[in-house]
């Protein structure tokens, strides 16, 4: 049986690896939540693919990450209808099978 410190180290290593993969992708959101690389609404198709690969089936983690971006986007874009921001950031995530 693995103890709590060993589990925490494995979790932290996975998290660091995911962060590095996301930073390498290059398609990151700007202040207006447009992609810095291609200027499409973020997450653009390349960013979506990078996020799916980076989170490797961890749908809950992906939704929590996007939820944090949702909170920031709602604060940064108060003039945009919230339903539009939610559909841009969350509705592309694949459903469970």
N, C-alpha and C positions, 0 to 999 in steps of 0.2 A: 504494500500500500504506500502511495506517495503522500508525504506530509504537506501541510499548507505552504511552507516556504518553497518547496520544489514546484508545486502547482503554480504559485505566484510567479516564479522565474520563467516557467514555460509560457504563461499568459503574457508577461511583460515582453518576452522575446518575440512572440507572435505580433503583439501590438507595435513594437518597434519596426518589425519587418513590413507590416502594412503601411505604416507612416512613410517609410522610405519608398515603397512602391508608389504611393500616392504622390509624393513629391517629384518623383522621376517622370510621372505622366505628363506634366507641363500644362494640362488643360485644367486650370484652376479658376475659381470665380473671382471676378473683379468686384468693386464696390456696388455696381449696379446688377450684379449676378449675371453678367455676360461672361463668356469664356475669354480669358486673356489671350489665348492662342489663336482661336478662330472667330471670336466675337459672336458666336451663336449663343442663344440662351443656355446658361449653365444648369445642369450638366448636359453638355453636347454629346453626340453619339460616342466620340472617343473617350470622353470622361466617364460616361456610363459604363463602357466596356472596361475601362481601367478600374472603376469602383467595384464592378462585379468580380473581376479577377482578384483584386486586392483583398476583398472581404471573403472570397472563396467559400461561398455558401452560407456565410454568417449573416442571414437576412436581418435578424434583430439588431446586430451591430451596425449594419448598413443603414437601417432605418433610424437608429439613434444618431448616427453621424449626420444623416440628412436632416433629422429633426433639429439638431443644433444649428445647421445652416438655415433651416426654415425660420427659427427664432431670430437670427441675425438679419435675414432678408426682410422679415416683417418690420423690423426696426428701421432698416436702411431704406425701405421703399414704402413709406406710409401712404403715398398717393395711389399705389397699385392695389386692386382688389385682392384680399387675402386668398380667395379661391383660385385665382390665377397663379399666385405664387406657390400654393400647395400643389396644384396640378403640374407646374414646371418642375418642382423638386421631388415630389413623392410618387406620382402616379405611374411612373415608368418602371418602378421596381417590380420584378416578377412575383407573382403570387405563389404561395405554397402549393405543392401538388399532393 
